[in-house]
Amino acid sequence: MTTANSGTGGIRNGVMLNAYPNSIGQKLSDLVAILQKPEFKDTFSLFYVLPTFFNSDLDRGFSIIDYNHNEELVSEKDIEALKNLNIELKFDIVLNHLSVASPQFKDLLAKGEKSAYKDFFINWNEFWKGEGEPDENGLMIPKKEHLDKLFMRKSGLPILNVPFPDGSEQPYWNTFYQKVTLEEIEEKDLDNLQLVKKAEVCSQVNVAIHNSEDLSQVNFGADQDKKEAILQVVNRKKSFLGQMDVNGKSPLVWDFYEEVLSKVGSYGCKILRLDAFAYLHKEVGQSNFFNKPGTWDYLERINGIAQKNNLQLLPEIHAEYGVHLHDEVAAEGYMIYDFFLPGLLIHTLEKGSNKALLGWAKEIIERGFKTVNMLGCHDGIPVLDLKGKEVNGVYQRGLLSDEEIDDIMEIVMQRGGRVKNLYGADGKKLSYYQVNATYFSALGENDQKMLLARAIQLFMPGIPQIWYLDVFAGANDYEAADKAGEGGHKEINRTNLSLEEIEQRLSQKVVSAQLELIRLRNTHQAFAGTVSFPETSENQLKISWTNGDDYAHLSADLKSLSFEIRYSEGSTECFWS
């Protein structure tokens, strides 16, 4: 098995750092200062800066308010310093949704039907008009044949009821996160209602809010006839957090995309990750996850805008291997994420077997995939991606069997991992989605396993993306996950490291050795050449890179976890073990 690693359309074939602007220290300037240290010389050619780089309000950046840089964390001086380090940038555009705090959604809240952005977002009832029946509250319930097809990221229907200025509530599409908080009212808020017992009503409302009671069940006594007006006052004081789905059929949305891609290009972006792009296209009668051909049409349209701004797209998509969406995206000429490698490597190291990993490596080579691979990342360790899937009545196998995937889940959970699931419209769990843990903890906090996993990742085809916390052997942060409450599972793997902690950890062998391996991968000319996987026994693994007279060879024993690297340095052969 051999393939050339010629890069991905002009993007450097080096190593990519992945972090938030404030993952190290308190802001991006602190992280830049670390990259300027001698220990980090020549380690990274690219930097995937997560979207707290922009103005955002929740989901650690993936609920975008606008794409101006976040002045609390980022300065123009930081951006210039990264350019001086010869580091190219990768950013996100969150195609499917915007924050409720975005100017567009705030305009909708303020003006309702008169808002220029009324159709920028998706009115659920309008979308399903004629394709369902309203319930007792006026919410359109799609026909069962439509509802059964919907791909859900949370329990219940994906809606957020939006209060309009006329006192009505309109349901808008909300695939991902939402939080609605009722704020306590003051007596003056009720001045226009001519209540008999204004102070008593105000107190009743606030007690009910404090106790999380259903206000519709509160009896307001002498003012019961004004109940609807009272509840309208309460609704107008709601505060919202949420990621509201945008309407891909709105011309204003595409004008917005034009502005965003131009702006991120001005920051020095070279790779643009399309977050949640597979949810953007929505059509009655489809799953509304990677609808075809609609998603392809949108992707082609976005790519046209990207090319005008010298950006290369990296579509982000999680789906079962058996669906083979990764094949389809790659066949259109796009880079793809290697979401399979993290789980495959855990399986490989725990079982001491190269079979599954070599099967995937063979596919990368034979099909010419241009990949960005990883171990840990800001999300969890993907497991759904490894599964098989029935397609058109025929079961397409996964990279691992369900039993093997369950073994990975059990191992990582025994080591403290948390689980994220997928749900049906009835609120029932359909499948696990990912397991959240640091990669170091997922490997049992075993230094040698971490080093071997890193070495294999760096020798696999594609651009290696490195989560900052894994470099510093970060363990599961249970306190952060618990503090974040429901839905806070991801915080287990997002610990911010102080500058003092960085200094301390640089003395650890597992850290300094990883940096040596990263530097080798980032600078050695062999990795611009051809990769091969020489035949070995099942519990051995060999990966070789050659480029003219330059070479780098990895030999590993998957049972003992020992490994060595032989590489050229001019006419001299060097060893790393």
Residue, then its C-alpha position, 0 to 999 in steps of 0.5 A: m500500500t503506497t500513496a503520495n502525500s502531496g498536500t491538499g490543494g496548496i495547504r502546507n503538509g505540516v502539523m496543525l495545532n488545535a486550541y481555543p484562543n484562551s486554552i493556554g493562559q488567558k488570551l491568544s497572546d499568551l498562546v502565541a508567547i508559548l509558540q515563540k518558545p524554543e521548545f516549540k520551534d518548528t513544531f506547527s505550520l497550521f493553527y485551527v483556532l476555535p470560534t471563540f476567536f469570534n463574538s459568541d455566547l455559548d457552546r464554547g464558540f459555536s453559537i456565533i453572534d458575529y464574525n468580528h474578532n473577539e477583542e477580549l481574547v484576540s488582537e490584530k497584533d496576535i494575528e500578525a504574530l502568527k503570520n510572523l511564525n509562518i503559521e497558517l490559520k484554519f477557522d470555522i463558519v457555522l453554516n447551519h445556525l446563528s446565536v439568538a444574540s446575533p443582530q439578525f435574530k435580535d431584529l426578529l425579536a424586536k420587529g416580528e413580522k416586520s423584520a427584514y430577517k423574518d425569513f432569515f431563520i425558519n418558522w417551523n409552522e410555515f415550513w410544515k404547513g400542509e404537511g401536518e396538523p397543529d396541536e392544542n397550542g398551535l404547534m404544527i406536528p409533521k405527519k408521521e412519515h416525515l417525523d420518522k425521517l428526521f435526524m435529531r440531535k436532542s430529545g423533543l422537536p427541534i424548536l424554540n418558541v419566539p415571542f413576537p411584539d404582538g404578543s404571539e409566540q412563533p416556533y422557530w427551528n432550533t436543531f442544537y442548543q437552547k435555553v430559555t430563562l424567565e426573568e422576574i418582573e417588577e410592578k411597573d411592568l404591569d402598569n398598563l394592565q389595570l390590575v386589581k391586585k398588581a403587587e400580589v400578581c407580581s409576587q405570584v409570578n416571581v414566586a412561580i418563576h423562582n420555583s420553576e412552576d408552570l405559570s399557565q397553571v397559576n390562578f391570579g384570583a381577582d385578576q384571572d381575567k387578565k391572565e393572558a395579558i400577564l403571561q404576555v408581559v412575562n414572555r416579553k422579559k424572557s432571556f434566550l440562549g440558543q443556536m437558531d437554524v438559518n434558512g438556506k433558501s433566503p438570499l439574505v443568508w447567502d449575502f451573509y455568507e459572502e460577508v463572512l468568508s471575505k472577513v475570515g480571509s482578511y484574518g489570514c484564514k487558509i482552511l475553512r471548516l464547515d461546521a454543521f453544514a449537513y444540517l443546512h439544507k431542509e426539505v419536507g420529506q427528507s431527513n434534513f441531515f445531508n439531504k440530496p441533492g440539496t446539500w451538494d448544491y449548497l456546498e458547491r455554492i459555498n465553494g464558489i464563494a470560498q474560491k473567490n477568497n482563496l479559502q479551502l473548504l473542510p466540510e465537517i460531517h459525522a455519520e456512520y462509516g457504512v453510509h459512506l458519506h466520506d466517500e461522496v464528499a471526497a469524490e467531489g474533491y474536498m478534504i475530509y476529516d478522519f473521524f475514524l482514526p481516534g476510535l481505531l487507534i484505541h482499538t488497535l492499542e487495546k487489542g494489540s491488532n493492526k487489522a482494522l487500522l490497516g484496513w482503513a489505511k488501505e482505503i485512504i490510499e486506494r481512494g486517494f482521500k485527502t484527510v485531516n486526522m486527529l486523536g483528541c479534539h474540542d468535541g468527543i471521541p467519535v464512535l458513531d462514525l465507526k459503525g455499519k449502516e443499512v442502506n437501501g435494505v443492504y447492510q454496509r459493514g463498519l470499520l469495527s463491529d458493534e461489539e468492538i465499538d461497545d468494547i471501546m465505549e466500555i473501556v473509555m467509560q471505565r476510565g471516566g468518559r462521559v457519553k453523548n447520545l442521539y435521540g428520536a422525535d419521541g425523545k427516546k435514545l437512538s444511538y450513542y454519538q460520541v464519548n467525551a474524554t481526553y485522549f490521554s485519559a481514554l488511553g488509561e493515562n499511560d505515557q507509552k500508549m500516548l506516545l505510540a498513539r501520537a507516533i502512529q497518528l503523525f505517520m498516517p496519511g493526511i494533515p495531523q491535527i493536534w489537540y493542545l491538551d493531549v500534547f500536555a497529557g491532560a487528564n479528564d476534568y470532572e469538575a469542569a464537566d460537573k460544573a457545566g451541568e446538563g450538556g456539559h460533558k464536553e468540558i471534560n476535555r477543554t481544560n484551560l492551562s495556565l502559563e505556570e502549568i505549561e512550564q511545569r509540564l514541559s519537563q515531563k517526558v510524555v510532553s517533550a517526546q511528543l514535541e520531538l515527534i511533532r517537530l519531526r513530522n512538521t519538518h522532515q521532507a520524507f513526509a512530502g513523499t510516499v507512504s507505505f505499510p510493509e507487511t508484518s504480523e498482526n501485533q506489529l505495525k510498520i509505516s514508511w515514508t520516502n521522498g527521494d533520498d529522504y526517509a522516515h520509518l516507524s516500527a511498533d510492537l502493538k503488544s509491548l507498545s515499544f516503537e522506534i523511528r529511523y529517519s534520514e538526516g542528510s547521509t546519516e541515519c538517525f534513531w528515535s525510540 
